[in-house]
Amino acid sequence: MPLSLPPLPSPVASLRAQAPADIVLLNGKIVTVDDRFMIAEALAIKGERIVAVGSNGEIEKHKGRARASLTSTVAP
């Protein structure tokens, strides 16, 4: 009989359940260098990991006490 597992939570739902990001960078030009070379305006960092990249509105949800506003480009 095959083993049936419950579906995994989506990464976005998991991030919402976690503590707020340590650093939130808004109003920038974030070059992701992923397979689509997406350019976003904000990102959230928790510990040593980038936990979210997207629009200011999407990333505002991750803010805690610390945040910064960018006026330049962020690239790896």
C-alpha positions in Angstrom: 0.0 0.0 0.0 1.6 3.4 -1.0 2.4 5.8 1.7 0.2 9.0 1.7 1.8 12.2 3.0 0.0 15.5 3.6 0.9 18.3 1.2 3.9 20.4 2.1 3.1 24.0 3.0 4.0 26.6 0.4 7.2 28.5 0.9 5.3 31.7 1.2 3.0 30.3 3.9 6.1 29.0 5.8 7.7 32.4 5.7 4.6 34.1 7.1 4.7 31.7 10.1 8.3 32.5 10.9 9.6 35.5 12.9 10.0 38.8 11.0 13.1 39.3 8.8 16.2 40.8 10.4 16.7 43.2 7.5 14.3 44.4 4.9 15.6 46.4 2.0 13.0 48.5 0.1 12.9 50.9 -2.9 15.9 49.4 -4.6 16.9 47.6 -7.8 17.6 44.0 -6.7 19.2 41.9 -9.5 18.5 38.3 -8.7 20.7 36.6 -11.2 18.3 33.7 -11.3 17.4 31.9 -14.5 15.2 34.8 -15.5 17.5 37.6 -14.2 14.5 39.1 -12.4 14.8 42.6 -11.1 12.9 43.3 -7.9 12.5 46.3 -5.7 12.8 44.7 -2.3 14.2 41.8 -0.3 14.0 40.3 3.2 16.9 38.7 5.0 16.7 36.4 8.1 20.0 35.4 9.6 22.3 34.6 6.7 19.6 33.8 4.2 17.5 35.8 1.8 14.0 34.7 2.6 12.0 36.7 0.1 12.4 38.9 -3.0 9.7 40.9 -4.6 7.8 44.2 -4.7 7.9 46.6 -1.8 4.3 45.6 -0.9 5.2 41.9 -0.8 8.3 42.4 1.3 6.7 44.8 3.7 4.9 41.8 5.2 8.3 40.5 6.4 9.5 43.6 8.2 10.2 43.6 11.9 11.9 46.5 13.6 14.9 46.9 11.2 14.6 48.1 7.6 16.5 50.1 5.2 15.6 52.1 2.1 17.8 51.7 -1.0 18.8 54.2 -3.6 21.1 52.0 -5.6 21.4 48.5 -7.1 22.0 45.3 -5.2 23.7 42.5 -7.0 25.5 39.3 -5.9 
